[in-house]
Amino acid sequence: MRRGKKWMAALGAAALVMAALSGCGNSASTQTTAAAQTTQAAEAGKETSGGETSAAAEETKNVNDDGTVNNPEQVAVDANKLVMWSLFSGGDGGFMNKMIEEYNGTSPTKQVQSIMLVWADYYTKLQTAVAAGKGPDIGISHASSLPQLVEDGVVQPITSYLDELGIDLSQHYSKASIDAVTFDGEVYAVPLDTHAEIMYFNKAILEQAGVTLNADGAVDIKNVDEFYAVCDKIKAVIPEGGSTIAITNNGDDPYRLWWATYFQMGGTPIVSEDGKTVTLDKDKAVKAAEFVKGLYDKGYIAEGIDDHQKFFQGGKAGICIGGTWAVGAFEQTDNLSFVPMAFPKLFDTDNCWADSHTFILPTKNSRNEADSKAAVEFMVSASMNGGVTWASSGQIPACKEVLASDAYKALPYRSSYMSEVEKAVLPAKVSTFNGMKKGMIDSLDTIWTGKGDAAAGIDALYDELESNLP
């Protein structure tokens, strides 16, 4: 039995346990009011005479400092609103809240309230909640995760609702965007954006280092040697406690950097289009891993960076390699003068890592047809009419009208990395990709942390890919 099948069996068992233990429970309130509700709960949650903390105080533990919710079933919802679960906790959550507030202000068929889950827990909790019949009315899915959600019945098609609303997605979105959300002729999601890994530069540190911007306001980097030269100049002026490059020491971001490097080196697809065969070029995968590990070994990346976005926001790094979703947060950061640019061409081709967010309709038997249609109405409106607000977060909108609008063009910086949509190499549209991705990250982490060399790490990565084939 493949690992993916084992994981689904375990998830099904977990869902049954969750259903048995959770009882009726309440869903969560909107993120914008969650902090206020937890403050009220804390006031009500004084220790009892027996020295035990009240249930209200216990509930305060459910909401984290960044507004994310650990257990969305523990906080009450407005029965007159559609409940949406999101995973936007990387600086873009506030922009999603604004989109929803703007939508609610248009007197829609039904208003929406949002719950922001911890990103790392989102898909597991979504799948578990849907299996227990307690899922949200609206959700978010990465395009790379959508195949698995469709195969597992976590989402339902929205084609009939789009037809009722008179919406032809082909008039508003690229063929690639529509293909990513279409399975067996049925549309399962509304495209929202493309988000890519780009480079950010601290302009004050560049000036100190003697690195000038070109006429386009970007740093001239046309190959890996020029990149190293810029890094060396920045390294010479970085004070103690800083880092030439802000990037985490493990996890998604060095994996995304490896992904971009691998394909820039001419790497073949990771797996075949049908997901049944591993097609990774191991030699190039090793070379790409050696390049990324070299950035750590050369001292360009400081040890112990857990949140590279905050590290860069604090003015401690000359370069940040991170997602487009950080643009809006950086713009709102006091005393941070920065410039973003598309991921540069370091090797043979001009590729980068990217994925897409989509709005989905989670399977929910208790939701009536009118509410399902209203949920799809929100998805379409948020993507089209709320596209400029979402673009303020830094994401590249999927809707063609938004991209062509004067309002979008007036936003600073965005044109500097719009090309990422064309340069991006997306994963194969296979249901087992999430398992593959986790295995790849775990294997690559052994390289960055020095637990094994690049060849051994890529051997393990290859085995992980094979173990997650359908």
N, C-alpha and C positions, 0 to 999 in steps of 0.2 A: 504494500500500500504506500502511495506517495505521501510525503509529509503534508502537502496541502489538504489531502483527504483526512488525515489524522487530525489536523487542526480544526477542520470543520466539525468533525465528530465531537471534539472536545468543546467547541463553542456551543454546539447544540446542548450538550450536557450542562454547560454553565448557564445557558439560557433557561433551562428547566429549573435549576437551583434558584436563579434570580427570580423567576416567576413565583416560586414557592415562598421565598423569603420576603419579597418586597411588598406583598399585600396590595392594597389599593394605591397608597402613596400619592402624593401630588407631584405634578411636573413643576419645572422651574419657572420663575418670573423672568421678565425681560432683564437683560444684562444691565441696562441703564438704571434699573431700580434695585438690582440685587444688593448693591452695597448698602443702600438705605435700609432695605429689609433686614440685612444682617445686623446693622447697627441697632435697629429696634429689637431684634431677637436678643442681642447681647444685653440690652438694658433690662429686658424681661427675664434674662437668664441668670439672675443672682443665685448663689448657692442656697440650697434648701437647708432647713434646720438639721437634716440628717447628713449634711456635708456633700450631697450629690448635686451634680450640675443638672439644671432643668433641660427638658427637650429642646426649648428654644435656644439655649446656649449651645447645645450640641449641634444645632443646625448651622450656627455661625461658622463651623469648621468646613462647611460645604463650599463656601466661596473663597477663592484665593485672592491674593493682593491684586492680581491683574484682572480680576473680574471673571475669571473662568470658574466654572462650576464642576465640582467633583462628581456629584450625583444629581442629575437634572430632575430626578423624580421626587426630590425632597422639598422643592419649593413650589408654592401654589401658582397656578396659571389663571388667566382670565378666560373663562369659558366662551366668551364672545369673540375671541381672537384665535387665529391660526398660530400654532407654535412652531417655531423654526429652530433647529439645532445647527450651530456653526462651529468651525474650528479656527476662527480667525483671532489668534492671540499673538501675532507677530508684529503688531503695530497697525494692522489693517482692521482690527475689530471695531474701532471707533467709527471708521468710515462705513462699515456695514450697518452699524446702528443708525448712522445718519441717513443712509439710504432707506432704511425701514421707516424712520421717523418721517421722512419726506413722502414716502408712499402712503403712510397712514394719514397724512395731512391732505390727501386728495379725495377723501371720502370714498374709499374703495368698497367693493362688494363685502370684503371682510378684512379687518385690520390684522396685523402680524406682530407678534412679539418674539424676541430673539433670546436664545440661551447660548452662551459661548462655553463650549466644553474644552477641557485640556486637550491640546492637539494630539498628543501621543496616545490618548485614550479614546479618541473620537470614534474610530471605526468599530472597535470592539464593543463600545457601549451602544452605538447605533444598531449593530447587528443583534446584540443581546436584547435590546429594548424591542426591536421589531419582532423578534422571535417570541417575546413574552406578550405581544399585543399592546405594548406601551410606548411605541415609537412616536416621533413628532409628525406634524403635518407636512413640513418642508424640511429638506436637509441640503447639505453641501457634499459634493463628491469631487475628488480629483478625477480627471479623465482616466488616469492610470488605474484608479481603484474601481471605476464603474463596471468593467467587465465582471469582476467578482461579485459585486452587489447584484448585478442582473442575473448571473448564473444562480446565485443563492436565493433569489426571490426577495431580496431586501427592498428593492425598488420596483415600481410598477410603471408601465408605459404611459405616456402622456399624449400620444398621437390623437386620440379621439377628442381630448379636451382642447388641443390646439386647433383642431378642425372646427369645434363649436365656437371658439373665440375668433375664428377667421385669420389665424396666424400661420403664414407660410415661412418657416425658418430659412428656407433657401433664399428668400428675398433680403435677409438681414445678416446672414452669417456665411462665412466661407464654407466651401465644400469640406475642407479638412475638419472644421469645427463640427459640422453636422455628422460627418462620418464617425467621429469619435463618440457621439452619443446615440448612434443608431445600431440596433441589433436585430437581425432577422426582419428588417423592414419596419421596425417599430422604433419611434423616438422615445428615449428614456430620460432625457435631461435637456435643460436649456443652457447653452454655453454662456459663461460669464466672462472669462478672461483667459489670457496666457500670462503666466508668471515665470520669469527666468532668473538665472543666476548671472549677476552682472558685477562690475567693479565700481567701487566708490573710492574717491580720493579726498583727503583732508587738504583743502587749498592752503591753509596756513602752514602746514607741515611741508607741502610741496615747495612753497616759497622759501622756507628755511633750507630745504635740501637743494635749491637751485634748479628745480624741475619746472619748466615753463609749459603752459597750455598752448595748444595749437589754435588756429583760427576758428575751429569748431568748438573750442572750449574743452577739449579732451586732451588726454596725455597720449603722445605719440608712442605707440607700442605696436610694432609690426612683426615681431618674432620673439622667441624666448630670450635671446641675448639682450634685446632692448628692455625686456621686462626685468631681467636680472639687474641691468644697469640702473633702472629706476629704483628697484628695491635696495640696491647698495647705497645709493644717494640718500634714500629715506632712512635706512638703518643707521647711517652716520650721525643723524641728528635726533634720533628717537631717545628720549631720556629713560632712565632706569624705571622699570615698571610698565613700560610701553611695549609696543610690538610694531614691526614694520607692516605686517599683514594681520588683520583681525579675522580669524576664522577659528572655529572650534577645533579641539584636538581629537574629536571622534564624532560619529553620527552622520547626519544627513549632509552637512555642508562640505566636508572633505570628499564624501562620496560623489556629490554633484560636481566638484572640481575634477575628480578622477574621470567621471563620465564625459565631461566636456573635453578633457585632454585625450582620452581614449579615441573619441570620434575625430578630434582634430588630427590625430596621428593616422587616420585612415582606417580605424577599427570597423569591423563588420558588425551587423546587428547582434545584440546579445543572444537573442533566440530567434528562431524562424517566425514568420508571420502567424502561423497557426499555433505557435507556442509549444510545439512537440519536440523540437530539436534545439540543442544548444549550438549556437553558431559563433560564439565568442572567439576572437583572435587572441589566443593566450599570450603570444609574444608582445603584441601591442598593449595588451592589458597590463603586462608586467612593466613595460616601459613607461606607461602612463602612471602607474603606481610609484615607480621610482622617481618620476618628476615631482609628484606631490610630496612624497616622503622627503625629497631633497629640500623642499621649502622649509620643512621643520629642521632638517639637519644643518642647513645654512644659517640657522638662527633668525630667519625672517618671521617665524611664528613663535610667539612666547608660549611657554607651557601654562596649562591651567585656565585657558580661556573657555569659560562655559557659555557665555552669552556674548558672542562677537559683535552683535548689533549694539548692545549697551556699551561695550568696550570702545567701539568707534565713536558712539555718541559722546562719550566722555573725553574725546580728544586725545586718546592714548595710542592711536594707530594712524599711519599714513594711508593705508589701503584697507578696505573692507571688501571681501569677496562674499556677497550675500544676495538675497532675493530682491526682486523689484518691489516687494511689499514694504520694504524699509524706507522707500523714498519719502512717503508722507510723514512718517515718524521723524526722519532726519530733518525735514523742512520745519517741523515744529520744535526742534531742539535749539534752545538758546545757545548762542556763541559757537555754533557749528557751521563753518563755511565749507561746503563740500561740492563735489561734482561727480555725477554718475556717468558711466559710459558702458556701451555694450561690451560683453566679454571679448577681449582682443584675440586676434589670430596669433597664436603662439607657435603653431606647428604647420601642418600641410594644408588644412582646410579651416574654414571659418565657422565652426560649430559651437554650440553651447547646450547646457542642460535647461530644460523647461518642462512644465506641466500646465494643466489648465484646471480651473475651478468650474463646476457646473452646479446648477440648481436641480435637485431631484425631488421626486414625490415618493417618500417611503411607503411601503406597504402597510396599510392600517385598516383593518376590517371595520373598525368603529367609526371611521370617517365617512360621511355621506357624500353623494355625488356632487352636491352643490359646493361643499367645502373643498372637494378635490379640484373642481373647476376653478374655484376662487384661489386655491393655492397655485395652480398653473398660471392664472392671471397675474398673480404677484411675481412669479418667476420671470415672466416675459417683461413685465413693466420694470422690474428692478434691473434687469440686464440692459434693456433699451433706454428707458427714461432715466434710470439711475446710473447709467454708465459713466457719465462725467464725474459724478461724486465718487464712484468706485475708482476711477482713474486717479483721483486725488491721492489715493493710498499708494500709488506707484504701479499698480497692475496695468496690463495692456488690455483694454476692453475687447471683447469678442465681437460686439455689434459693429457692423461696418458704418452705420450712420453716426455712431459715437466717434469713431476714429476720424471720420471726415468732418466733424463739426468744428466750428470756430472755437467753441468753448473748450474742446479738448486740445486743439492746437495752441490755445492761449496758455495752457498749463506749462510751467517751466520744466526743462530737462527731458520730458517724455520722448521727444523726437530723437534724443540721443541714443535710445536703446530700443526703439520700435522694430529695428531690423532683427531683433532676437526671434521674432515670430517666424521669420523665414529661415534663420540659421539653426533653430532648435532641432535636436534629435529626440523624438519622443519614444517611449517604450512601446513594445509590441502590444497590440490590443488582445491580451490574454488574461484569463481569470486568475491565474496563479502568480501574477507579477508581484503582488505585495509580499508573498512569501519569498520570492526571488530577491526582492529588494532588501528585505531584512537580512537574508543570508549574505548578500553582497556586502552590506554595511558591516555586519559582524566580522566578516573575513577581512575586509579592508582595515577595520579598526586595529587588528593585530599588527598591521604594517605600521600605521601611524604611531602606535604606542610602543613600538620596538619589540613586540613579543615574537615576531617572526619576520623573515625577509620578504621582499616583494614576490618572489617566485612561489614561496610556500603559501603566501596569502592568496595569490591568484589561483593556485591549485585548489585551495579550500573554497574559493569563490565559485570556481567551475563546478565543484562537487555540489555546492548549494544550489546552483542553477539546475543541475540534473535532478536533484532530489525533489525539486518543486515543479517538474514537468507534469502535465496532466496525465 
